[in-house]
Amino acid sequence: MFNTDRYAEEVLLNASRTGMTPDRIILSIPLAAYGSIPRLGSYGYRAIVLDHGADPEGDGVIPADAEQTNFYYFFSQKRGIDKIHLARDRGLHGISVESDRSRKYVDLKPSSPRSLTHALASNV
């Protein structure tokens, strides 16, 4: 899944194969929750937390149906904080939070303790 350290490590390995040095890479964390199958679509961080009841401090997964056969995956605060440590350990230039132009994928207000931005800023 895109929100795991393993996936981030693969992306960094691919970047290094192209000649990029870690100190020139910024690890970007999307404010999106993606369904495990295409027909589920996607939601922003704020929507997955407020409208769908995802735990911002959890593991970044929430069932998409009552049968729990499909899921939404997102960067929870825990997953985001893990990426801070990964960025430090790998000597990356930094870390960022990524929204979108249509403003579908947005965070809660940064002052909210449930906000992803708040969690990242509090742990840098």
N, C-alpha and C positions, 0 to 999 in steps of 0.2 A: 504494500500500500504506500501511497505517496507521502504519508505522514510519519513514516518510520525512519529511524536512524539508518537502517540498512539501505533504504532507497536513497537517502541523502548521500550516503557514502558512495553509492554507484554513480550518482550524478557528479560528485566531486572527482571521482576516478576518471570518468569520461572527459571532464573539463581539463584535467591534468594531461590526459593523452593528447589533447589538442595543443598543448604547450602553455596553457594558462597556469600561472603560479597562484598558490592559495591566497597570498596577500592582495590579489587583485579581484578576488571573488567575494560577492555579497550573497549570502544565503537568504532567499526570499521565502516568506511564509504566507501562503494565500489565506485570505479570509473567506474561504469557501468550504462547503461540505458537499462532497460528491457521492452519488449513489453507487452501489456496488454493481448495478446494471444500468445501461444507458437510459432506459425508459424512466428511471427514477429522477433523472435530472440533477439539479444542484440547488443549494441554498447558500446564503451568506451566513457568516458566524452568528450575527445577531439573530437571524431567523431560526437557525438550528437550536440556539439556546433558549430564546424567548418563546417561540411558537411551537417548537417540537420537544422541548424539555430536556435537551442534551445537557449533561453535566460539564460545565466549563473546566472543572478540576479533574475530570475523569480521563479515560484512556483514548478519547477521540473517536469513539464509535457509538452509534445509536441505531436500534432496530428501525427499519423502514416500514415494517409490517408486523401484525400481531403474531404471525407464525415465526417471526425472527429468522426468516430465510434470506432476507435482503437487508442491507445496512447502508447508513450514511457514514462516511469517514471525514473527519475534520481535524484541524490542529487545535486540540484542547490546550489549556494553559500548561498542563504537564508536558505535552508533546512539544510545545513551543519552547519551554524552558530547557528541555533536553537538547534542542537545537542550538541554544546559546552555548552550552557546554561543548557540543560538537564543533561549533565555529571557533571557539577558543582553542580547543585541542588541536585543530587542524590549521591554526594560524590564518584563518580567513580575515578578510578586510572588515567584515561586519555582518549584520543581520538586519533584515527589513520586514515590514508587514506589507503585503500586497493586496490592494483593493482592485476595483475595475472601473472603467470609465462610466458605465451605466449606473454605478453605485448599487448594484444588486448585492455584491459581496462586501458588506460593511461590518464593522466591529460595534460593540456597545460603546457608550461614552467612555473615553479613557480614564475618567475618574472612578468608574465603577470597578469594584474589586473582582467582578466577573469578566471584565474585559480582557481580551488577549493582549492588547497593547499595554494595559496596566500591568499584567503579569510579567511581560517581557521587560518593561522599563524598571520594574521593581527587582529584577534579578540580573541585570546587566552588571 
